[in-house]
């Protein structure tokens, strides 16, 4: 059973335009991540949770720019959930489906960090997936130690329109640089032993014990946790201003 439309907003949400437009709307978060749900709740948004069934098996080789990879994954997640909910109950379609995907990319050395990837001949970042074991987690931490990585989250908004195929997709990405301290190996071993980094892209959780490993964050902290709240709400405002059919069907 879906939650009542009015329940997607909590009482502490700020009185801003996106809050007013979401009243009485069915808002769905296509994610099983408690971290994304918790980040949205901080700002007063409590969407219905519908995990996607999309297998997240897109080949990295088809992306010349790997920043597009999490955006494409988020799009597939959002569309899959939107279509499924419409098929399940055509009389109660979602007004907005939100999906996100976060990846961690290796980054050029600090002396080159301000140079766009396109201007670094031969440089292609590696995608740091979730570690498959304690030793794999330690390997990632050793690679990141004293260096930096880039956390990229793709976010997709899917909402109904009258034109075929019946929905429209708006997508964005947000990027945050994370600089690691030059940590002793004993600390990295202890963190790997804790198990916190398992099931985390890049093998660390900055909001937990992994915060001990990090020296500096450049960008949105929430993006590193898993959802770029500031950029998300800014894009909601842009859609309200520029898309006449946004949430009006």
DRENDO-1510 file (C-alpha; in Angstrom, 1 decimal, always signed):
<recs>
REC; n; res; u; v; w
REC; 1; UNK; +0.0; +0.0; +0.0 .
REC; 2; UNK; +1.4; +3.4; -0.9 .
REC; 3; UNK; +1.6; +6.1; +1.7 .
REC; 4; UNK; -0.8; +9.0; +1.6 .
REC; 5; UNK; +0.4; +11.7; -0.6 .
REC; 6; UNK; +0.4; +14.3; +2.1 .
REC; 7; UNK; +2.9; +12.2; +4.1 .
REC; 8; UNK; +5.8; +12.9; +1.9 .
REC; 9; UNK; +6.5; +16.1; +3.7 .
REC; 10; UNK; +7.5; +16.4; +7.3 .
REC; 11; UNK; +6.5; +19.3; +9.6 .
REC; 12; UNK; +10.1; +20.7; +9.8 .
REC; 13; UNK; +10.4; +21.2; +6.0 .
REC; 14; UNK; +11.2; +24.8; +5.1 .
REC; 15; UNK; +8.4; +27.0; +3.6 .
REC; 16; UNK; +10.0; +27.2; +0.1 .
REC; 17; UNK; +8.4; +26.7; -3.3 .
REC; 18; UNK; +9.4; +23.0; -3.7 .
REC; 19; UNK; +7.6; +22.2; -0.4 .
REC; 20; UNK; +4.4; +23.8; -1.6 .
REC; 21; UNK; +4.4; +22.0; -4.9 .
REC; 22; UNK; +5.1; +18.6; -3.3 .
REC; 23; UNK; +2.0; +18.9; -1.0 .
REC; 24; UNK; -0.5; +16.2; -1.9 .
REC; 25; UNK; +1.9; +14.6; -4.4 .
REC; 26; UNK; +3.0; +11.0; -4.5 .
REC; 27; UNK; +6.8; +11.1; -4.3 .
REC; 28; UNK; +8.8; +7.9; -4.6 .
REC; 29; UNK; +12.5; +7.2; -3.8 .
REC; 30; UNK; +13.7; +4.4; -6.0 .
REC; 31; UNK; +16.3; +3.2; -3.6 .
REC; 32; UNK; +16.8; +0.7; -0.8 .
REC; 33; UNK; +19.6; +2.9; +0.7 .
REC; 34; UNK; +18.7; +4.0; +4.3 .
REC; 35; UNK; +21.4; +6.7; +3.9 .
REC; 36; UNK; +19.5; +8.4; +1.0 .
REC; 37; UNK; +16.3; +8.2; +2.9 .
REC; 38; UNK; +17.9; +9.7; +6.0 .
REC; 39; UNK; +19.4; +12.6; +4.1 .
REC; 40; UNK; +16.1; +13.5; +2.5 .
REC; 41; UNK; +14.4; +13.3; +5.9 .
REC; 42; UNK; +16.9; +15.9; +7.3 .
REC; 43; UNK; +15.3; +18.4; +5.0 .
REC; 44; UNK; +11.7; +17.3; +5.6 .
REC; 45; UNK; +11.1; +15.0; +2.6 .
REC; 46; UNK; +9.8; +11.5; +3.5 .
REC; 47; UNK; +9.1; +9.8; +0.1 .
REC; 48; UNK; +7.6; +6.4; -0.4 .
REC; 49; UNK; +10.4; +3.8; -0.7 .
REC; 50; UNK; +10.3; +1.4; -3.8 .
REC; 51; UNK; +13.6; -0.3; -4.4 .
REC; 52; UNK; +14.4; -0.8; -8.1 .
REC; 53; UNK; +14.9; -4.2; -9.7 .
REC; 54; UNK; +17.4; -2.8; -12.3 .
REC; 55; UNK; +20.5; -5.0; -12.2 .
REC; 56; UNK; +23.0; -2.1; -12.5 .
REC; 57; UNK; +25.0; -4.0; -15.1 .
REC; 58; UNK; +25.8; -1.2; -17.5 .
REC; 59; UNK; +29.2; -1.7; -19.1 .
REC; 60; UNK; +31.7; +1.0; -18.2 .
REC; 61; UNK; +33.3; +0.7; -21.7 .
REC; 62; UNK; +30.4; +2.6; -23.3 .
REC; 63; UNK; +31.2; +5.8; -21.4 .
REC; 64; UNK; +33.9; +8.1; -22.7 .
REC; 65; UNK; +33.3; +10.2; -19.6 .
REC; 66; UNK; +32.8; +8.0; -16.6 .
REC; 67; UNK; +30.9; +10.8; -14.9 .
REC; 68; UNK; +28.0; +9.8; -17.1 .
REC; 69; UNK; +27.9; +6.3; -15.7 .
REC; 70; UNK; +26.1; +7.0; -12.4 .
REC; 71; UNK; +23.7; +9.3; -14.3 .
REC; 72; UNK; +22.7; +6.5; -16.7 .
REC; 73; UNK; +22.3; +4.1; -13.8 .
REC; 74; UNK; +20.1; +6.5; -12.0 .
REC; 75; UNK; +18.0; +7.0; -15.1 .
REC; 76; UNK; +17.4; +3.2; -15.5 .
REC; 77; UNK; +16.5; +2.9; -11.8 .
REC; 78; UNK; +13.9; +5.7; -11.9 .
REC; 79; UNK; +12.3; +4.7; -15.2 .
REC; 80; UNK; +12.0; +1.0; -14.1 .
REC; 81; UNK; +10.3; +2.0; -10.9 .
REC; 82; UNK; +8.0; +4.6; -12.6 .
REC; 83; UNK; +6.9; +2.1; -15.2 .
REC; 84; UNK; +6.3; -0.7; -12.7 .
REC; 85; UNK; +4.2; +1.5; -10.4 .
REC; 86; UNK; +2.1; +2.7; -13.4 .
REC; 87; UNK; +1.5; -0.8; -14.5 .
REC; 88; UNK; +0.6; -1.9; -10.9 .
REC; 89; UNK; -2.0; +0.9; -10.4 .
REC; 90; UNK; -2.7; +3.1; -13.4 .
REC; 91; UNK; -5.2; +5.1; -11.3 .
REC; 92; UNK; -2.5; +6.1; -8.8 .
REC; 93; UNK; +0.7; +6.8; -10.7 .
REC; 94; UNK; +3.6; +8.5; -9.0 .
REC; 95; UNK; +4.0; +12.2; -9.4 .
REC; 96; UNK; +7.7; +12.1; -9.0 .
REC; 97; UNK; +10.2; +9.2; -8.9 .
REC; 98; UNK; +13.7; +10.0; -7.6 .
REC; 99; UNK; +16.7; +7.7; -8.1 .
REC; 100; UNK; +20.4; +8.1; -7.5 .
REC; 101; UNK; +23.6; +6.2; -8.0 .
REC; 102; UNK; +27.0; +7.0; -6.4 .
REC; 103; UNK; +30.4; +6.0; -7.6 .
REC; 104; UNK; +33.9; +6.7; -6.5 .
REC; 105; UNK; +36.5; +7.6; -9.1 .
REC; 106; UNK; +40.3; +7.9; -8.7 .
REC; 107; UNK; +41.6; +11.4; -9.3 .
REC; 108; UNK; +44.7; +13.0; -10.7 .
REC; 109; UNK; +47.5; +13.9; -8.3 .
REC; 110; UNK; +46.9; +17.2; -6.4 .
REC; 111; UNK; +49.2; +19.2; -8.7 .
REC; 112; UNK; +46.9; +18.3; -11.6 .
REC; 113; UNK; +43.6; +18.3; -9.7 .
REC; 114; UNK; +42.3; +21.6; -11.2 .
REC; 115; UNK; +42.9; +20.3; -14.8 .
REC; 116; UNK; +39.9; +18.8; -16.5 .
REC; 117; UNK; +40.2; +15.1; -17.4 .
REC; 118; UNK; +39.8; +15.9; -21.1 .
REC; 119; UNK; +43.1; +17.9; -20.9 .
REC; 120; UNK; +45.1; +15.1; -19.3 .
REC; 121; UNK; +46.2; +12.8; -22.2 .
REC; 122; UNK; +45.9; +9.2; -21.4 .
REC; 123; UNK; +44.2; +9.7; -18.0 .
REC; 124; UNK; +41.0; +7.7; -17.4 .
REC; 125; UNK; +39.8; +7.4; -13.8 .
REC; 126; UNK; +39.2; +4.0; -12.3 .
REC; 127; UNK; +35.8; +3.2; -10.7 .
REC; 128; UNK; +36.2; +2.0; -7.1 .
REC; 129; UNK; +33.4; -0.4; -6.6 .
REC; 130; UNK; +32.3; -1.9; -3.3 .
REC; 131; UNK; +35.0; -4.1; -1.9 .
REC; 132; UNK; +34.3; -7.8; -2.0 .
REC; 133; UNK; +36.3; -8.7; +1.1 .
REC; 134; UNK; +38.3; -7.4; +4.0 .
REC; 135; UNK; +41.6; -7.6; +2.0 .
REC; 136; UNK; +40.0; -5.9; -1.0 .
REC; 137; UNK; +38.9; -3.1; +1.3 .
REC; 138; UNK; +42.4; -2.7; +2.7 .
REC; 139; UNK; +43.8; -2.6; -0.9 .
REC; 140; UNK; +41.4; +0.3; -1.7 .
REC; 141; UNK; +42.4; +2.1; +1.5 .
REC; 142; UNK; +46.1; +1.8; +0.7 .
REC; 143; UNK; +45.5; +3.2; -2.8 .
REC; 144; UNK; +43.5; +6.1; -1.4 .
REC; 145; UNK; +45.9; +6.8; +1.5 .
REC; 146; UNK; +47.5; +10.2; +1.2 .
REC; 147; UNK; +45.7; +10.8; -2.1 .
REC; 148; UNK; +42.2; +11.8; -3.2 .
REC; 149; UNK; +39.2; +10.5; -4.9 .
REC; 150; UNK; +36.1; +12.0; -6.6 .
REC; 151; UNK; +32.7; +11.0; -5.4 .
REC; 152; UNK; +30.1; +11.4; -8.2 .
REC; 153; UNK; +26.3; +10.9; -7.7 .
REC; 154; UNK; +23.9; +10.8; -10.6 .
REC; 155; UNK; +20.3; +11.8; -9.7 .
REC; 156; UNK; +17.3; +11.2; -11.9 .
REC; 157; UNK; +13.8; +12.8; -11.7 .
REC; 158; UNK; +11.0; +11.0; -13.6 .
REC; 159; UNK; +7.6; +12.6; -13.8 .
REC; 160; UNK; +4.5; +12.2; -15.9 .
REC; 161; UNK; +3.8; +14.2; -19.1 .
REC; 162; UNK; +1.0; +14.0; -21.7 .
REC; 163; UNK; +3.4; +13.2; -24.6 .
REC; 164; UNK; +4.7; +9.7; -25.3 .
REC; 165; UNK; +6.1; +7.7; -23.6 .
REC; 166; UNK; +4.1; +9.4; -20.8 .
REC; 167; UNK; +7.0; +10.5; -18.7 .
REC; 168; UNK; +10.0; +12.8; -18.8 .
REC; 169; UNK; +13.5; +12.4; -17.3 .
REC; 170; UNK; +15.6; +15.2; -15.8 .
REC; 171; UNK; +19.0; +14.2; -14.6 .
REC; 172; UNK; +22.0; +15.7; -13.0 .
REC; 173; UNK; +25.3; +14.8; -11.3 .
REC; 174; UNK; +27.2; +16.3; -8.3 .
REC; 175; UNK; +30.9; +15.8; -7.6 .
REC; 176; UNK; +32.9; +16.0; -4.4 .
REC; 177; UNK; +36.6; +15.7; -3.9 .
REC; 178; UNK; +37.7; +13.7; -0.8 .
REC; 179; UNK; +41.4; +14.0; +0.3 .
REC; 180; UNK; +42.7; +11.3; +2.6 .
REC; 181; UNK; +45.3; +11.9; +5.3 .
REC; 182; UNK; +48.6; +10.0; +5.2 .
REC; 183; UNK; +47.3; +7.5; +7.7 .
REC; 184; UNK; +49.5; +4.8; +9.3 .
REC; 185; UNK; +48.9; +1.3; +8.0 .
REC; 186; UNK; +47.8; +0.1; +11.4 .
REC; 187; UNK; +44.8; +2.5; +11.2 .
REC; 188; UNK; +43.9; +1.3; +7.8 .
REC; 189; UNK; +44.1; -2.3; +9.0 .
REC; 190; UNK; +41.9; -1.5; +12.0 .
REC; 191; UNK; +39.4; +0.2; +9.7 .
REC; 192; UNK; +39.3; -2.8; +7.3 .
REC; 193; UNK; +38.8; -5.1; +10.4 .
REC; 194; UNK; +35.8; -3.0; +11.5 .
REC; 195; UNK; +33.9; -4.1; +8.4 .
REC; 196; UNK; +32.3; -0.6; +7.9 .
REC; 197; UNK; +33.8; -0.2; +4.5 .
REC; 198; UNK; +32.2; -3.3; +3.1 .
REC; 199; UNK; +29.2; -2.5; +0.9 .
REC; 200; UNK; +30.4; +1.1; +0.5 .
REC; 201; UNK; +31.6; +2.4; -2.9 .
REC; 202; UNK; +35.3; +3.2; -2.4 .
REC; 203; UNK; +35.5; +1.1; +0.8 .
REC; 204; UNK; +34.9; +3.9; +3.3 .
REC; 205; UNK; +32.0; +5.6; +5.1 .
REC; 206; UNK; +32.9; +9.2; +5.7 .
REC; 207; UNK; +30.0; +9.7; +8.1 .
REC; 208; UNK; +31.2; +6.9; +10.4 .
REC; 209; UNK; +34.6; +5.6; +11.5 .
REC; 210; UNK; +35.9; +6.3; +8.0 .
REC; 211; UNK; +35.9; +10.0; +8.8 .
REC; 212; UNK; +39.1; +9.4; +10.8 .
REC; 213; UNK; +40.9; +8.7; +7.5 .
REC; 214; UNK; +39.8; +11.9; +5.7 .
REC; 215; UNK; +41.6; +15.2; +5.8 .
REC; 216; UNK; +39.5; +17.4; +3.6 .
REC; 217; UNK; +36.2; +17.4; +1.7 .
REC; 218; UNK; +35.7; +19.8; -1.2 .
REC; 219; UNK; +32.0; +19.9; -2.1 .
REC; 220; UNK; +28.8; +18.5; -0.6 .
REC; 221; UNK; +29.4; +16.3; +2.4 .
REC; 222; UNK; +26.0; +14.6; +1.9 .
REC; 223; UNK; +27.1; +13.7; -1.7 .
REC; 224; UNK; +29.9; +11.6; -0.2 .
REC; 225; UNK; +27.4; +9.9; +2.1 .
REC; 226; UNK; +25.2; +9.0; -1.0 .
REC; 227; UNK; +22.9; +11.9; -2.0 .
REC; 228; UNK; +23.7; +15.5; -3.0 .
REC; 229; UNK; +20.9; +17.3; -1.1 .
REC; 230; UNK; +21.8; +20.9; -2.0 .
REC; 231; UNK; +22.1; +20.2; -5.8 .
REC; 232; UNK; +18.9; +18.0; -5.7 .
REC; 233; UNK; +16.8; +20.8; -4.2 .
REC; 234; UNK; +18.3; +23.4; -6.5 .
REC; 235; UNK; +17.3; +21.2; -9.5 .
REC; 236; UNK; +13.8; +20.9; -8.0 .
REC; 237; UNK; +13.6; +24.7; -8.1 .
REC; 238; UNK; +14.9; +24.8; -11.7 .
REC; 239; UNK; +12.3; +22.3; -12.8 .
REC; 240; UNK; +9.6; +24.4; -11.1 .
REC; 241; UNK; +10.7; +27.5; -12.9 .
REC; 242; UNK; +11.5; +26.1; -16.4 .
REC; 243; UNK; +9.3; +23.1; -17.0 .
REC; 244; UNK; +5.6; +24.0; -17.3 .
REC; 245; UNK; +4.5; +20.4; -17.1 .
REC; 246; UNK; +6.5; +19.5; -14.0 .
REC; 247; UNK; +4.2; +18.0; -11.4 .
REC; 248; UNK; +1.2; +19.5; -13.2 .
REC; 249; UNK; -0.3; +16.3; -14.7 .
</recs>
